[in-house]
Amino acid sequence: MDVQGKTILLTGGTAGIGKEMALQLKVKGASVTLTGRNPARLEAMREAGFETMAADFSNAAGVDAFLAEWGARDLDVLINNAGQLVDHDFRAGSGKGAPDPDAADNCIYANLNAPMRLGTALIERLKARPEAAIVNVTSGLAISPAARQPVYCATKAGLRFYTLSLREQLKDTGIHVIEALPPVVDTQMNDGNPMKKMPAEECARQIIEAIEKDRDEANIGMTKALRVMESIHPALARRLTLKF
């Protein structure tokens, strides 16, 4: 797909991977509308020349409010990038730092339910375009989980399998369904992660390359090695990632 002139909705586009994707897509001539929750970041992206829309995708009401604001506009590409990370580690005990069920619910909705709800609402609009795409950003942890982040891993694994099924359903339409599987990326979400981190701009570049080259998957950075290891020795792959 040539992204020049395409109308793109990019969720979670004010920071991290999403911000870098927005900047790179704009350079390539795409018309990008991005969403976010932080007013200051939204304003900064508006000042950079983007159309921005405030949206909270951690619950159904937030998704529906956004869809009402989006209205009947045309759309060529939906990039489901917005997401939340929540530690859910019972080893922390019952005091401060213990798992928060409300935070877990918000994470589940933002990472899994919201992409499905957005796609369901916008799919007929995408079908009406000569070519279109849905890009779901999952994670290398959708393949093999980390111990302290079971909720996040579960949502990304769920979105991965949803994406695989959706691609099969839509294979005879003009909608290309793409999964992007980033490694640990140098973003605010991963500030406390001790692992080596990929620069957000490089991760964004590889996701956009997958869109342009009509790939089904973008296995990025260390995710490539994890995919190979998981295919050869799944138990070993799990042992490695479960340490984190």
N, C-alpha and C positions, 0 to 999 in steps of 0.2 A: 504494500500500500504506500502510495505517495501521500505523506501527511500534509503537504502544502495545500492550503485552502480548505482543509477538513475542519469541521466543527467538533471540538473535543471537550467532553466533560471529565475533569480530573478531580477526584475526591481526595481530600487531604493534601492540597497543593500549596500550602503556605510554608512548609518546612521540610527538611530532610530530602528523601528521594523524590517526593511529589514536587517540591519547589524546583529541584534540578530538572525534572522532566518538563515542568511548565516552561522554564527558561529555554531549554533546548528545543522544545516543540515550537515555541514562538519564533526562534531564529530560523527554523525550517519553514515558516510561513503558515503554521496552523493557527486557527482561532480557538484559543483555550479559555474556557471558563473553569475556575477552580473553586473549591470549597474549603472551609476551615472553621475552627471554633474560636480562635484567638483574635480579638478585634484589632490589636496592634499589627499582627502579622497579615491579616486581611488588608488592612490599610496600606501596609508596605507593598504588597503585591499589586494593589490598585494603582499606587503611585508608579509602579514599574510597568504599567500599561495593560494589566490584565483585568478582565471582568471577574469579580469575586462574588461569592454568595455564602453567607453565614449558614452553617448547617451542623446539627448535632445528630450523628447517626447511631448513637448509643441506645436508641429506643424507636419504636414504630412511629410515634407522634412526630419525632424529629425528621425522619425520612419522609413522611407524608407531607409535612410542612414544606420541605425543600421541593418535593415534586409539584406541589401546588404553585410554588413560585416559579418553577421551571416552565410550567404550562405546556403549550403545544409546540414548542420550538423544535426545529429539526436537530438531528444529532447523527454524527458519523461514527464517533468512537466514544465508548464509555470505559474509563480507566478507574477501576475500583481499587484505589490505593489507600484510602483512609483506614486507619486501624489503631488499636490500643494494645498496650502491653501491660499485663498485670502479673505480678509475682503471686504465686498461690502455693506456698511452701509450709506444710504443717510442721516441719522441723523448727520453725521459728517460735513455736509454742503458742500459748493462748493470749499473750499480751500484745504489745505493739509489734507490728510486722506480721501478725497472724493473718491467714486468708480472710478476705472480706467478700462475702457472698454477693453484695450489691455491686462491687467493682467487677466481680467475675461475670455477673449478668450483663453489665454494660459492655464488657469486652466481647462477650459472645455475640451480642447484638451488633456491635460495630464491625466486627471482623467477619461474621458469617451471615447473619440475617440481613443486614443492610445491603450488601452486594446482591443478594438474591432478590430483595424487594425492589431495589433500583432497576435491576435487569428486567424483572417481570413487568414493571411499569413502563419501561422504555423500549422494550423489544420490538413492538410493532413499528415504532418510529425508525429503529435501526433497519428493520426489514425493508422499509420503503426506500432506502438509499441504494445507489448503484453498487457500492461496496461499503462495508461497515465492520466494526470490530468491538468485541468486549474483551478487555484486558483485566484479569484478576491477579492481583499481587498477593501471592501466598508467602512462602518462606522455605528455606532449606529445612526448617524444623517441621514442615509438613511431611517430610520423608522420615525423619528420625528425631525424637523429642528430647528436650532438655528437662531435667528433673524439677527445677524450681519454677517452671513456667508451663504446667500441664494444661491450663485453660487456654493460653495463647496457642500452644501446639495443637490442641484439639480443634480450635477454630480454623487454623490454617490447614490442617489435614482435611477437615470437613469441606473447606472451600476448594481445596485441590480436587477432591472426588466430585464435588458439584461441577467443577469446571470440566473435568473429563467427560462427565455425562452430558453436560450442556453442549459440548463440542460435537458429540455424536448426534444429538438431536438436531443441531443446526447445520450439519454438514452439507445439506442440499440447499441451503439458503445463501445469501450474500454476506452473512455475518461470520467473520473469522473469530474464533474463541481462542484466546492466548492466555497461558499461565506464565507469570514471572515469579521465579523462585530466588530471591536475594539471599546472600549469606548475611553475616553480621555486618551491618553498615554503620559508618560513623555518623550517627544522628543522635539527637537528644534522647530518643527512646533507649539507646544503648549506652548511655553515659556510664553506667556502673558495670558494664560488661568488660571483663579483663581480656577477652579474646581479641586477636588482630582484626581490625575493621577495614572494610573497603570504603574508599571515598564515595560519598553519595552521588557526585557528578558522574563517576564511572558506572555505577550501578544504573543510573538513569539512562546513560548512553546505551547500555546494552539492552535495556527494556525497549527503548525506541527503535533500536536496530532490529529487534525481533518483530516489531510491528511493521517496519518497512520491508522486511524480507519475508513476511508472511509465515513466520515460524509458529509452531504450536506451543513451544515452550522456550523460555529463556532461563537456562540454568546458569546462574551467574557466580563467578568467582569460585569459592570453595564448595559451592553447591554442586558443581560439576564432579569434583572428586567424591563428594558424599554420595551422589547418584551411582557412581561406578562401584564404590564400596558397598552400598546397600544392595546392589544387584548381585554382587559376588558373595558377600558375607553379611547378611542383615544384622545378625547378632552383634558382630563387631562394630558396625556402624552405630547401633543403639548404645553399646557400652561407651563409645567415645562421646556421643552427644549428651547422654544422661549425666555426665559429670558436671554439666553446666546448668 
